[in-house]
Amino acid sequence: MKLYFMPGACSLAAHIAMCEAALEFDLVEVDYQTRRMDCGSDYRTINPKGSVPALRLADGSVLTEVPVILQYVADEAPDTRLLPASGMRRLRALEWLNFIATEIHKSFSPLFRPTTPDAFLQPGKAHLRSRLGFAERHLSNRTYLMGDDFSLADVYLFTVCRWLADQNISLGNWPALQQHSERIRFRPPVRKALDREGCK
Ligand SMILES: N[C@@H](CCC(=O)N[C@@H](CS)C(=O)NCC(=O)O)C(=O)O
């Protein structure tokens, strides 16, 4: 398999997941500005949406969208229990993946875009804060989003919380989120993915 990524982007969640699942894969870096890959070819020939991550499977097909790739990885390594296998627990984990994707990840996106009008930045950050507040309250009496069980929802939350520093927002505003991030950061597969992407 091949994972297409940009260092520190949401593709980090997929990268960590692959490491957690101990799957064999190659990494292909995509340049944010040019959308060129290491080999010089245009990444949009792999994923016409132009965004990372994309995961090329052994049969040549390409999967995109973070929550979908995370589910694929979890299902490829069922013994690692990276997501609940089925039933209501699975749905609760998917609720978190969807919430992180649509409410947290996508609240960051306009903050990173240089074309976003200044007038949007404060309300955009306020919205992001309220969404993080929801996760904070949930984590205030839990170790992981799913309670006692680590899951790929934690990996995705960790990945997006890393971006607060780029926005000069302190993660310390959310003590439970901060503790959660530290817990995830020191997992060996997480360290491995961070190191390979040149991230702290
Ligand atoms: N819905 C997509 C969003 C992916 C996304 O926003 N990727 C960002 C990096 S975090 C990206 O590639 N941005 C560049 C672009 O979209 O042109 C997913 O879940 O994979």
The ligand as a Tripos MOL2 file, in Angstrom:
@<TRIPOS>MOLECULE
LIG
   20    19     1     0     0
SMALL
NO_CHARGES

@<TRIPOS>ATOM
      1 N1        -12.4740   15.6260    3.5110 N.3       1 LIG1
      2 C1        -11.0630   15.3930    3.3360 C.3       1 LIG1
      3 C2        -10.3200   16.6240    3.7820 C.3       1 LIG1
      4 C3         -8.8430   16.4680    3.6270 C.3       1 LIG1
      5 C4         -8.1060   17.7800    3.8610 C.2       1 LIG1
      6 O1         -8.6960   18.7880    4.2740 O.2       1 LIG1
      7 N2         -6.8140   17.7090    3.6240 N.am      1 LIG1
      8 C5         -5.9860   18.9020    3.7000 C.3       1 LIG1
      9 C6         -4.8090   18.7100    4.6300 C.3       1 LIG1
     10 S1         -5.3610   18.5760    6.3090 S.3       1 LIG1
     11 C7         -5.4600   19.2070    2.3290 C.2       1 LIG1
     12 O2         -4.9910   18.3320    1.6290 O.2       1 LIG1
     13 N3         -5.5650   20.4780    1.9510 N.am      1 LIG1
     14 C8         -5.1440   20.9060    0.6760 C.3       1 LIG1
     15 C9         -6.3060   21.0030   -0.2710 C.2       1 LIG1
     16 O3         -7.4210   20.5480    0.0400 O.co2     1 LIG1
     17 O4         -6.1200   21.5170   -1.3280 O.co2     1 LIG1
     18 C10       -10.6360   14.1660    4.1240 C.2       1 LIG1
     19 O5        -11.2860   13.8040    5.1060 O.co2     1 LIG1
     20 O6         -9.6580   13.5170    3.7520 O.co2     1 LIG1
@<TRIPOS>BOND
     1     1     2 1
     2     2     3 1
     3     2    18 1
     4     3     4 1
     5     4     5 1
     6     5     6 2
     7     5     7 1
     8     7     8 1
     9     8     9 1
    10     8    11 1
    11     9    10 1
    12    11    12 2
    13    11    13 1
    14    13    14 1
    15    14    15 1
    16    15    16 2
    17    15    17 1
    18    18    19 2
    19    18    20 1
@<TRIPOS>SUBSTRUCTURE
     1 LIG1         1 GROUP 0 **** ****
